[in-house]
Amino acid sequence: MVFSSLEFIFIFLPVFLIAYSASEKKYRNIVLVVSSIIAGYAVFGVLHLTSILNIALYLAAVFWLLFESCTAPEKRYRCDVIIVASAVAGYVLFHDHGLFKPVPVLIFLLTTGFLLAHAYSSTRIEYQNLVIFTGSVLFYSFGVKKPVYILLFLLTVLLNFIVAQFIENSRYVKKLWLFFGIVFNFWWLIFFKYWTFGTENINNIFHQSLTLKNIILPIGISFYTFQNVSYIIDIYRGKAKAEKNLVNYGAYITMFPQLIAGPIVTFDHVAKELKSRTHTIAQVEDGLKTFTIGLGYKVLIANQIGGLWSDISMIGYESISSRLAWLGIFAYSFQLYFDFCGYSLMAIGLGRVMGFELPKNFDHPYMSLTMTEFWRRWHMTLGSWFKDYIYIPLGGNRKGEGRMVFNMLVVWLFTGLWHGASWNFVLWGLVLFIIIMTEKFWTGKTLNRIKPLGHLYMLVIIPVTWLLFAITDFHELGIYFKRLIPFLPQKTFAIMDKDYAFYWTKYWKYFAAALLFSTRIPEAVYKKIKHSILTAILLILVFCAAVYCMYRGMDDPFMYFRF
């Protein structure tokens, strides 16, 4: 599966960069050569398409594009790229996969004709946005597999684009169109994410036997739903102007770096860049460096230290010592942070390659002194979304202390449910609300004033709250919690002597790396040596090590894909 192996780095990204860079004549040859080598490795090595005819066609296409890149004007070269890509796609679809049927052929020809017409008639920025839109939808289709999910995805893009026009141009029914847009977006999120959860609870509470459907959650639906909703609300508030070009809006929603796991990008953040942006070698270099750091976080730290949590789950929570239980939740805490922070950095890096500055999503949250501060630094775009579109519209802290507490309760219950349709997430949100309110009215000032106390407090509270996040079964959660506090009454099972020492010996180096990179020290050092040869060499080594781990199967899906 593309998402579990991160093969899109080798398959989709080079092809995307060839098309995207087609209008940048001074970069054409180098991008084409490098991308062709990587794409050739993917095609002939990963996909095993090593027949003489396939190789001959591939080389002919590469040499033709190289010749055209030296002579062809911008618009002609765009069309050349589309013709070559369409020829390859048509060969694979109609020859290798046997889809030589009237309907697929007609759809293929119409799509190719549309792309050629747009490539020839559009400006450079419009063409690039079209590549982002179509390429990102293709990328999304690799993950969801089912055509109905792709159609639903495109329908949400089209409908929100239209609704925004109605909101902006209507004088008396703005609220009605806004209401319709919000209901439409959240209906699909509720149906796919919460329908089974709601049905199960209705059956249990009212002793009913409603039919349960095995509904598969579309990848990234929580993220693109929030972006669509924020867009139409911003149009209603007058914070942003409705986008008049469907391709531009489609590029914003579907942009593949942040499509499936954020950061959550509001339209006003990228509106100007959708119409005008610059590309430089320095931008590309900086973006690829950021991408590589994120890849290293994910593959070399998160996946490796996450092995301890997997080992403990295999052993069984009843059969571990208290010390190993604490070691396990520390490992899970680091895994979750470097997994999601790594993805966010990869998205920001790829966005920078394309000329977009995506918002920062993490700011060293494990260095916080309170849980309140932690949630200002963790998943910052989600926190901003709940603040701007739920907390403030409810009244924020403007209507008295009691109303503020109620508003915070609503926000944290929604935050818990957003992360998953399960009672453990509701409990997690409720516990965070209680902790944050306790800090606000009682402990917060002391923890911020006495920093060692604050760090010690967070050292305990962070992994304990993530435990509620990690284990969905309340029985298993109770067992693990008892293992953390050995003097609580509990059943005793066979425990390996000094199990914590065995696993510490196995994982200590990953704990050391996770602890170091949770601080600001590596970032400060990186800023000083960012443009040195040493940094380039180190990042190449990180990239090669990550690729090796993926090749050996030492990679896992991003943890936030399930949200």
N, C-alpha and C positions, 0 to 999 in steps of 0.2 A: 504494500500500500504506500502511495506517495508520501502521506503525512507521517507514517510511522518510521520511514527510513530517510526522510529528508532528501529524497532523490530529486526533488524539484530544483535543488541547487545545481545539479548537473544536467537536468533535462530541460526544464522550463526556462530558467533564468538566462542561459546563453542565447536561446532562440529569441527570447523577449528583448534582450539587449541588442541583438542584430537589427531587429525591426525598429526598435525605439531609437537607435542611434543612426538610422538610415539618413536622417536629415542633417546630421553633423558631419560634413564632408571631411574635415580634417582628422576625424577619429575613425572614419569608416574602416580603413584597412586593418588597423591594429585590433579593433573590436571584432571584425569579421574573422580574422585569423585565429585569435584566441578563442572566440566563441565556437568556431568550427572545430577546433581541436577537442574542446571539452564536449561539445555536442556529438562529435564523431565517436568519442570514447563511450558516451552514453548509448548511442545508437548501436554501435558494433560490439561493445563490451557488455553493457548491462542488458540490452534488449536482444543481443545475439542475432542481429540482422546482417550477417556476414556473407551473403551471397555476392557473386561477382557483379551482378546487375545492380544491386543496391549500392555497392561501393562505387561503381562507375557513375551512377546517377548522382550520388552525393558529391563526388569530386568535380563532376561537370558543373553542378550548381554552384559550388564554392568558387571555382575558377571564373565562371561567368560573372558572379557578383563582384569578385575582385577586379575584373576588367572594367565592369560598369562603374565601380566606385571611383575609378580614376578619370572617367570621361563623362559620365552621365550627370545631367543636372538633377537638382533635388527631387522634383516631382517624378521624373522618370525613374530614378533609382528606387523611390518608394514602391512604384508599380512593379519594378523588377523583383523586389523582395517578396511582394505579395504573390506574384506569379510563381516564383520558385517554391515558396511555402505552400501554395495551393496545389502545385504539382506533386509535391511530396505527400501532403495530406491526402490528396485524391488517390494516389497510388496505394497508400496504406489502407485507406477506407474501402476502396473498391476492388483492390487486388488481394491484399493480405487478409482483410476481414470480410470479404464477400458481400459488401453492402451495395452491390450494383443493382439497385432497385429504383424505380421512377421517383418516388418521394425523396429518398436521401440524395439522389443525384440533383434533383430540382433545387432542394434546399442548399446544397453545396454550391451550385452554380449561381443562385441568387445572392448568396452570402459573398462569394468571390467577386461578383459584379459590383455589389454595393461597396466592398472594401476598395476595389480599384477606382470606382468613381469618386469616393471620398478622398482617397490618396492623391488623385490627380487634381481635384478642385479645391482642397482645403489648404489652409495655411499650415505652417510647420507645427504650431502649438496644437491646432485642431487635430492634426494627424497623430501627434504624440498622445493626445488624450484618447483618441480612438484606439490606439494600440494598447494603452493602459486598460481601457474598458473591455475590449474583446479578449485581450490576453488574460486579464484577471478572471473573466467569466470562464475561460478555458481552464485556467488554474483551479478554480472552484469546482468545475465539473470533474476534475481528476479525483477529488476527495469525496463528493457526495454520491457519485455514480448514477443515482436515479434521476432521469430526465425531469420528473415532476418537481423535484426540489430546485432544479435549475430554472424551470419556468416560473415557480413561485418567487424565486429570488429576483428574476427579471421583472416580474409583475409588481413587486414592492418598489423597485426602482422607478418604473413607469408611473405607477399610481401616485407616489409621493412627489414626483416631478410635476404631475398635473395638479394635484391638490395644492401645492405651493403657489402655482399660478392663480388658482381660484382665490386663495386666501389673500394674495397681494392685490388682486384686481377687484375683489368684492367689497362693497361698501357696507352692506347690512348683514351679510351672512358669514362673516369671517369666522365667528365662533363655531358655527355649524360645520363648516369645512374642516376646521381644526379638530373638532370633536370626531368627525368621521375619520380623519387621518389617524388620530391617536387610537381609536377603536380598531381600525383595520390593522394597524401594525401590531398592537398588543394582542389582538385576537389570535394571530398566528403563533406568537410566542407562548401564549397561554395554552393553545391547543397542543403544540408539539412538546412543550416542556412540562406543563403542569396538569394536563388532562388525566393521565394515569394516576398521578398522585392524588388529585381531587376525587377521582372515582373510587380509589381504594379507601379513602377516608370516609366518604359517604356510605360505602358498603359496611364499613366497620361500625360507624356511629349509629346508622339507622337500620342496620341489619338487612340491607338490600343486596341484590345480586346483579348490579349493573355490569354490562359487558366491559371488560378491560381490553383495550387495544394495544398491541405491541407497536408503539409509535417510535420511530427512530428520529432522534433530534438532528435537524440539519446543522451542519458545521457553521459556527459563527453567528447563529441567529440572534443570540443575545446582544452581540456587538453591533450588527448592522441594523437591528431594530432600534437600538438607542440612538444611532446616528441619524436614521430617518426621522425619528420623533423629534430629536433636537433641531433638525433642519426646519421642519414645518412650524415648530414653536418659535424659532428665531425669526422666521418670516412673519408670523403673526405679531410678534413683539416689535417688528421693525428693526431688529438688530442686524438683519442681513437682507439683501435683495434676492428675490427668487431667480434662480438660474434659468436662463432662456434656452440654453443649449442642452439637449438631452444627453449628448455624448459627454459633455463636461460633468453633468451631474452623475452620470453612470460611472465615470472615472473616479469621482469622489467616493461614492459608496463602495464600489467593487475593488478599489485599489489593493492589489494582492498582498503587499507587505503587512497591512494591518487588518485585512478582511476577516480573518478567522479567529484572532485573539487580541485585537486591539493594537495600539492604544485607541481609545474612543476619540475620534477626531470630529470636532464640530465644524460646520461648513465655513464659518467666518475665518477659521484658522488657515484654510487652504484656498479660499475664494480667489484671491489675487494670483496665486501661483497656478491656478487652473487656466488663467488667461495670459499670464506672462511669467516666465521663469528662465533662469540662466543655467547653463551647463559648463562646467570647467573641469579640467583634469584634477584640480585641487579638491573640488566637490566629490568627484568620483573616488579619489584616493581616501578622503576622510570617511565617506560612506562605507567603503569596503573595509576600512579598519574597524569602524563601529560594528559592522556586520560580523566580522571575524571575532571580535571580543564577545559579542552576544552568542555566537556559535560555540565558543570555548566555554562560556558560562553554562550553556545548556548541556553540551556533550561531555565535557571534561570534568565538570563539577557536579551539576544537578544529577545527571544520569548515574555517575559513579557513586556518589554518596547516597543516592536513592536506593542503591543495592542493599544497604543495611535495613531499611524499612521493609523491603521485599523479603529479606532473609527472616526478619522477625515475624512477618505475616505467615511465612511458610512454617516456622517453628510452632506458632500458636501463642497467643498472648498469655495463656495460663502457664506456659513453660519457660518463661524468661525471668531473670532476676530484676530487682528494682533498678539496679544500676544500668542494666541493659535497656530497660524500659525508658529511662531518661535519655540514654544515648540514642535510642530509636526516635524519640520525638524531636530531639535536636537535629538528627539526620533529616527527618521529614521537613522540618522548618527550613533548613538550608536548601533542600531539594526544591521545595515550592518556590522559594525566593529566586534561586538561580535559574530555574526553569522559566518562570514568567518574566523575570528581568532580562534573561537572555533572549527570549522571543521579542520583547519590546525593543531591545537594542538592535536586533536583526532587522526589525521593521523600520526603525529610525534610520539605520544605515542604508537600506535599500531605497527608502524614500529620498534620502539625500542624493543617492546616485541619480535618481530621476528628477531632482531639482526641487523636492518638497522637504520642508522642515516639519516633521511630525512632532507632536508634543512629547516632552519628557514624561515618563510614567513612574519612575522610581527615583528616590533621593536618599539612598542608604538608610532604609527604614529601621534596620536592626541596631542603629546607633541612637535610637530615640530614648528619651527618658520617661515618657508616658505613653499609654495607648492612644491618647488623643493625638499626640505628635506623630506616633507611628502611622495612623491612618491619614495624616496629611502627606506622608511620604510614600505610602504604599498604594499602588494602582491609582495614581493621582488623577488620571482622567476619569475614572469611575467615580471617585469622590467628588470631583468638580461637577460631574453630570447630576448626581443626586442632590448636591447643594443647589445648583442652578435651576433644576427642573422639578424638584420635589420639596426640598426644605424651605427655600425662599418663597415659592408660591403658597405654601401652607402658612406662611407668616414669619418663618425664621424665628428670630429672638425679639421681634418687634412688638409682640402682643403679650408680654409678660412671661414670668418664669415658668408658670405652669404650662402654658401653651408651648413654650420652647421645649420643655421636657417631652410633651406629647409628640411634637414634630420630630424630635430626635428618635423617639421610639418607632415612629412610622418609618423613618429613613433606615434604621438599622434592621427592622424586620424585612423591609424590601431588599436591603443589601444581602441579608441571609438567603432569602428566597431567590434572588437573582443568581446566586451561586449554585443553587441546586434545589430540585423539587423533593425535599426530604425534611423530616422533622429535626434532624440533627443540624441542618443549616438554619432553621428557625431558632433553635436553641442557641446556636453559635451567635446569631445576630442579637438575640436577647442578652446573652452574657456580655457581649461587647458593649451594648447599650448601658448595662449596669456598671461595668468597669469605667466607662467614659464619664457617666454621670457622677460616680463616686469621686473620680479625679477632679471633676469640675467643682464640686461642692465641698470637698474634704481634703483629699490627698495630693492633688495636682501641684499646688504651690510648693509643698515640702519636697516632692520628688524632683521638681525642676531646680530647686535651690540646692539640694544635696545630691550632686550628680552621681557619686558612687552608689548611693541608695537607689536612685532612679535606674541605673544600669542593672543593678542586682534584681530589682523588681521586674524589669522587662526580661531579664534572663530566664525568669521562671514563668511569667505570665504569657509571653509569646508562644512558647511551645505548648503550653497547656491549652490555650485557645485554639491552636492549630490542630490539637488532638480531636476537638469537637468537629473540626472541619474534615479531618481525615477518615474517621470511622463513622459510617452511616448507621450501623446496627447498634442500638442502645445497649443490648446485652454485652456485646463485644466491647463497647465503649466503657461500660462499668467494670469489666474485667481488667482492661488496660489501666483505668484510673486507679484501681486498687493495687495494681503492680507498682504504680508510682509511689504509693504511700503504704509501705510494707506492714505497718502496725494495724491497718484496717483488717477486719475479719475476711478471709477468703479461702477458697479451696487451693490446696497445694498439689502441684504436679511435679513430675521429675524435671529438675533443672540442671543443666550442665554446669559442672564446677567451674567457677570463674568464667562464665560465658561472656561477661562484659570485657574481660581482658583479651579473650580470643578475638572478638570483633573489633575492639579498639586497635589491636595490632594490625588487623586487616584494613581498617578504614581511617586510621589516624591522619594519614597524609591528605585525605580529602577534607577532613575536618579542619586541618591547618589551612588549606587553601580557601575553604569556605569562610573561615573566620577572618582571614586576611583580606579577602576581596569584599567582605561585608563592610569594611571600614573605608575611610576616604584616602588612605595612604596610597593604594595602587593608582587611583585617579589623579592624585597630586603628582606622583612620579610620571605617569603617562603624559600629562600636560607639558611637563618639562622636556621630555625626550620624544614627543609625538612625531617630530619630523626627522628623527635620526635614522641612520641605517640600522642601528641595533633594534629599534622598534619594528622596522619592516621585517627583519630576519625573525624576530620573536613571533610576530603575528603570522608569518608564513609557517613557522613551526607549529603554532597553535592550530592553524587551518589543516595542516597535514595530519597532525595528531587526531583532530576531530574526524577527518575523513577516514582515517585508519580505524577508529573506534566504530564508525558507522559501517565500514566494510566488514568488520568482525561481528556485526550485529549487536554492538554495545550501545544501542540507542533506543529510546522509548518515545511514544507520542508526547507532544506537549500536554502538560497536565490541564491547562486551561481550555483545551479543545472541547472538553465535555460541557463547558458553560456556553 
